[in-house]
Amino acid sequence: MRLFSVRSALTASFALSSLSGLAADVPQPDAPEVVGAIEGSFGVTPGARRNHIKGSCALGEFVGSREAARYSRSPLFSGKGVPVVARFSLSGGNPKAPDTARSGRGMALEFRLPKGKVHHITMLNTPVFGAAQPRTFLDLMHALRPDPTTGKPDPEKLKAFKASHPDSLAQAEYLASHNPPASYANSTYWGIHTFRFIDRKGRVTPVRWRFVPQDGELPLGDAALKAAGTDFLEQALIARTAQGAARWDMLVSVGQPGDPDDDPTVAWPAERPEFRAGTLSIVQAMPQTGAACEPINFDPLVMADGIAPSQDPILLFRSPAYAVSFAKRLSGQ
């Protein structure tokens, strides 16, 4: 099992120091507090992830495009095949969550680069996130905490949360108005945050990306949603890759002056210039227990040269939160 690296520790430290610049009148939680709130809402499965606990592993490769290499010197865009370990998942900490739930689906990728280096990309199948600041996410976890008498979240607390946290509404409305996908292979996944591409001359370009399935998007119809079982996503992905590679095109949007680069709850205008940065091919899928993706901490701030984070407070907070969860997993908690 891969141990928590010194690089990850330094990344977490950087993220926490960056958060100190947030507005003083909005006190932000620390990573242990947020992870504890997730545990309070979903319970704890010892040795398992606290969030996105239900998932499947997959293997494949990524081939970057020449156009992407104009914007970024990252070895991801060398034009050569880069081995990938992937994990597809449902959001939340319930290992028995039904695959029909109107919740986020995740795609996490670890790119195995030359000389033992790695690069992580973690994404959701929603174009925006449900919190502009860590405080909103913490408050959502508190609102989702089951009432001891009913075993379910208190509707009044959820109502109050929505009324007091407008930054949570865009993602919630998207999930409510879009049926879940019939397969992981039939879903687009967004990077959510703004990143920086850095070219060989040091020129920086703000970007956002999404991975679009070549199989096309296929949400469950209303009738299928009612009839579907609780655990179809993993088998659907295994069956799909047994037929041949499932592929996604990485499409990158180029930011323009005035585009928000520190708020993942606001989408960029659809007319922004974009280019295809490469193609991801998933060739094999399997249950996560004992598979290559299971021990990986998909910290989104583990990046190779040529791609850098923005000052998005949610992006910067994810690294220390992932580190807390990962440390608990390693210790069997």
BABA-564930 format. One line per 4 residues: number of its first residue (from 0); their letters; for each residue x, y, z of C-alpha. Coordinates in steps of 0.05 Angstrom, whole numbers, plus 5000, padded with zeros to 4 digits. Each point is the difference from the previous one (the first is absolute). Example, Ala and Ser with C-alpha at 12.3 -4.5 7.8 and 13.67 -1.06 7.14 Angstrom:
// BABA-564930
0 = as = 5246:4910:5156 | 5027:5069:4987
***
This chain:
// BABA-564930
0 = mrlf = 5000:5000:5000 | 5026:5068:4980 | 5021:5042:5061 | 4983:5072:5011
4 = svrs = 5056:5037:4964 | 5042:5059:5023 | 4976:5036:4938 | 4927:4991:5021
8 = alta = 5016:5026:5069 | 5033:5062:4971 | 4941:5009:4953 | 4952:4997:5059
12 = sfal = 5041:5051:5038 | 5000:5047:4940 | 4925:4993:4993 | 4987:5016:5073
16 = ssls = 5045:5061:4997 | 4964:5025:4937 | 4933:4995:5035 | 5024:5049:5053
20 = glaa = 4988:5055:4949 | 4924:4990:4999 | 4955:5054:5028 | 5007:5007:5074
24 = dvpq = 4926:5008:5010 | 4987:4930:4972 | 5037:4952:5047 | 5019:4937:4962
28 = pdap = 5004:4930:5030 | 5062:4958:5000 | 5007:4933:4965 | 4989:4955:5062
32 = evvg = 4936:5038:5015 | 4972:4989:4930 | 5020:4926:4998 | 4968:4991:5069
36 = aieg = 4936:5031:4974 | 5000:4952:4941 | 5007:4943:5050 | 4942:5028:5040
40 = sfgv = 4955:5000:4939 | 5018:4933:4970 | 5034:4960:5055 | 5068:4967:4995
44 = tpga = 5021:4938:4963 | 5069:4984:5030 | 5056:5002:4949 | 4957:5031:4947
48 = rrnh = 4992:5068:4968 | 4958:5051:5036 | 4970:5029:4936 | 4988:4967:4933
52 = ikgs = 5005:4934:5038 | 4962:4958:4948 | 5041:4992:4937 | 5033:4957:4948
56 = calg = 5070:4996:4973 | 5022:5004:4927 | 5064:5000:4958 | 5017:5035:4936
60 = efvg = 5043:5053:4967 | 4999:5072:4979 | 5029:5030:4937 | 5008:5076:4999
64 = srea = 4992:5044:4939 | 5050:5046:4965 | 4954:5059:5011 | 5001:4989:5076
68 = arys = 5076:4999:4997 | 4998:5072:4973 | 4968:5022:5066 | 5033:4953:5050
72 = rspl = 5068:4968:5006 | 4970:4944:5042 | 5024:4930:4981 | 4926:4982:4996
76 = fsgk = 5001:5033:4931 | 5062:4967:4972 | 4958:4963:4948 | 5022:4933:5029
80 = gvpv = 4954:4953:5037 | 4999:5012:5076 | 4975:4942:5044 | 4940:5019:5042
84 = varf = 4970:4970:5063 | 4928:5024:5006 | 4945:4998:5052 | 4926:5012:4987
88 = slsg = 4956:5014:5060 | 4937:5027:5032 | 5005:5061:5045 | 4986:4991:5074
92 = gnpk = 5023:4954:5055 | 4947:4946:4995 | 5030:4935:4972 | 4930:4975:4984
96 = apdt = 4976:5062:4963 | 4955:4980:4942 | 5027:5013:4930 | 4934:5036:4985
100 = arsg = 5014:5054:5052 | 4997:5072:4975 | 5071:5013:5024 | 5065:5015:4966
104 = rgma = 5042:4949:4962 | 5075:5005:5003 | 5057:4984:4953 | 5069:5001:5033
108 = lefr = 5063:4989:4958 | 5072:4986:5018 | 5046:5009:4941 | 5064:4958:5006
112 = lpkg = 5053:5045:4970 | 5073:4985:4984 | 5052:4997:5056 | 4949:4979:5052
116 = kvhh = 4961:5066:4998 | 4924:5003:5004 | 4946:5050:4985 | 4929:4999:5028
120 = itml = 4935:5025:4971 | 4935:4993:5039 | 4933:5018:4969 | 4925:4999:5010
124 = ntpv = 4942:4990:4951 | 4973:5069:5017 | 5025:5064:4966 | 5004:5038:5066
128 = fgaa = 5013:4983:5073 | 4953:5009:5058 | 5043:5047:5043 | 5042:5061:4988
132 = qprt = 5033:4995:5068 | 5016:4941:5046 | 4951:5028:5051 | 4942:4986:4953
136 = fldl = 5021:4927:4993 | 5007:4993:5075 | 4931:5029:5012 | 4971:4952:4948
140 = mhal = 5029:4941:5037 | 4969:5026:5064 | 4933:5008:4965 | 5004:4929:4973
144 = rpdp = 5014:4969:5067 | 4944:4949:5015 | 4950:5017:5054 | 5006:4947:5055
148 = ttgk = 4924:4989:5001 | 4989:4991:4925 | 5069:4978:4974 | 4992:5052:4945
152 = pdpe = 5023:5073:4992 | 4953:5052:5029 | 4962:5033:4942 | 4998:5066:5038
156 = klka = 5075:5001:5008 | 5010:4986:4926 | 4951:5055:4983 | 5036:5049:5045
160 = fkas = 5067:4979:4970 | 4976:5014:4929 | 4971:5067:5020 | 5064:5023:5033
164 = hpds = 5050:4972:4949 | 4983:5024:4930 | 5067:4973:4975 | 4973:4930:5009
168 = laqa = 4940:5008:4955 | 5029:4994:4929 | 5027:4930:5010 | 4938:4977:5038
172 = eyla = 4955:5025:4944 | 5043:4965:4948 | 4996:4934:5037 | 4925:5007:5010
176 = shnp = 4987:5014:4927 | 5047:4947:4969 | 4988:4926:5009 | 5061:4958:5019
180 = pasy = 5039:4968:4944 | 4986:4929:4976 | 5075:4986:5003 | 5063:5034:5023
184 = anst = 5020:4996:4927 | 4941:5043:4979 | 5015:5061:5042 | 5040:5064:4992
188 = ywgi = 5046:5018:5058 | 5020:5071:5015 | 5064:5023:5034 | 4957:5051:5038
192 = htfr = 5059:5045:5018 | 5044:5049:4961 | 5071:4977:4988 | 5061:5032:4968
196 = fidr = 5034:4972:4938 | 5073:5022:4996 | 5038:4994:4934 | 5074:4993:4988
200 = kgrv = 5010:5076:5001 | 4964:5007:5067 | 4937:5029:4969 | 4940:4986:5045
204 = tpvr = 4930:4985:4973 | 4939:4992:5045 | 4961:4938:4980 | 4942:4955:5019
208 = wrfv = 4989:4931:4972 | 4949:4945:4992 | 5004:4928:4975 | 4946:4985:4949
212 = pqdg = 4982:4927:4985 | 5007:4977:4928 | 4943:4951:5014 | 4955:5061:5011
216 = elpl = 4963:5021:5062 | 4943:4953:5020 | 4960:5017:5062 | 4950:4950:5028
220 = gdaa = 4929:5013:4977 | 4948:5010:5054 | 4973:4929:4991 | 5070:4970:5000
224 = lkaa = 5017:5040:5062 | 4943:4968:5038 | 5017:4930:4974 | 5076:5002:5007
228 = gtdf = 5033:4962:5056 | 5045:5029:5053 | 5067:4975:4974 | 5000:5002:4924
232 = leqa = 5055:5051:4986 | 5060:4956:5014 | 4975:4942:4958 | 4980:5046:4944
236 = liar = 5071:5028:4997 | 5032:4931:5004 | 4954:4976:4943 | 5015:5062:4959
240 = taqg = 5075:4994:5004 | 4996:4925:4984 | 4973:5022:4932 | 5058:5048:4987
244 = aarw = 5029:5064:5027 | 4952:5053:5027 | 5027:5069:4980 | 4993:5072:5022
248 = dmlv = 5026:5062:4966 | 5032:5051:5046 | 4973:5068:4979 | 5033:5062:5028
252 = svgq = 4968:5068:5004 | 5045:5061:5000 | 4982:5053:5051 | 4990:5073:4981
256 = pgdp = 5009:5063:5042 | 4945:5004:5051 | 4986:4925:5002 | 4996:4977:5073
260 = dddp = 5061:4959:5017 | 4988:4990:5075 | 4927:4979:5002 | 4981:4929:4978
264 = tvaw = 4926:5015:5007 | 5000:5046:4939 | 5008:4971:4930 | 5038:5036:4946
268 = paer = 4960:5023:4939 | 4989:4945:4949 | 5031:5041:4943 | 5070:5000:5030
272 = pefr = 5055:4975:4952 | 5013:4927:5009 | 5045:4945:4973 | 5008:4924:5006
276 = agtl = 5058:4987:5047 | 5001:4924:4992 | 4961:4935:5005 | 4991:4954:5060
280 = sivq = 4990:4926:4984 | 4975:4954:5056 | 5014:4928:4980 | 4983:4960:5062
284 = ampq = 4956:5010:5062 | 4994:4959:5063 | 4974:5003:5073 | 5044:5046:5042
288 = tgaa = 5017:4950:5056 | 5073:4981:4991 | 5005:5037:4933 | 5050:5054:4980
292 = cepi = 4956:5060:5015 | 4980:4979:5071 | 5061:5025:5038 | 5010:5064:4960
296 = nfdp = 4986:5067:5032 | 4976:5039:4939 | 5024:5067:5027 | 4983:5051:4945
300 = lvma = 5061:5042:5018 | 5049:4945:4981 | 5021:5030:4933 | 5057:4993:4952
304 = dgia = 5037:5060:4972 | 4960:5041:4949 | 4933:5000:5037 | 4988:5040:5064
308 = psqd = 4940:5015:5046 | 4962:5064:5004 | 4985:5034:5066 | 4931:4967:5003
312 = pill = 4989:4989:5075 | 4962:4935:4989 | 5055:4972:4957 | 5053:5019:5051
316 = frsp = 4959:4971:5057 | 4990:4933:4967 | 5073:4980:5008 | 5004:5004:5076
320 = ayav = 4930:4970:5006 | 5021:4941:4956 | 5063:4993:5042 | 4960:4994:5065
324 = sfak = 4954:4947:4969 | 5060:4963:4970 | 5037:4998:5066 | 4939:4970:5034
328 = rlsg = 4995:4948:4945 | 5073:4981:5008 | 4991:4991:5075 | 4938:4957:4990
332 = q = 4953:5050:5032
***
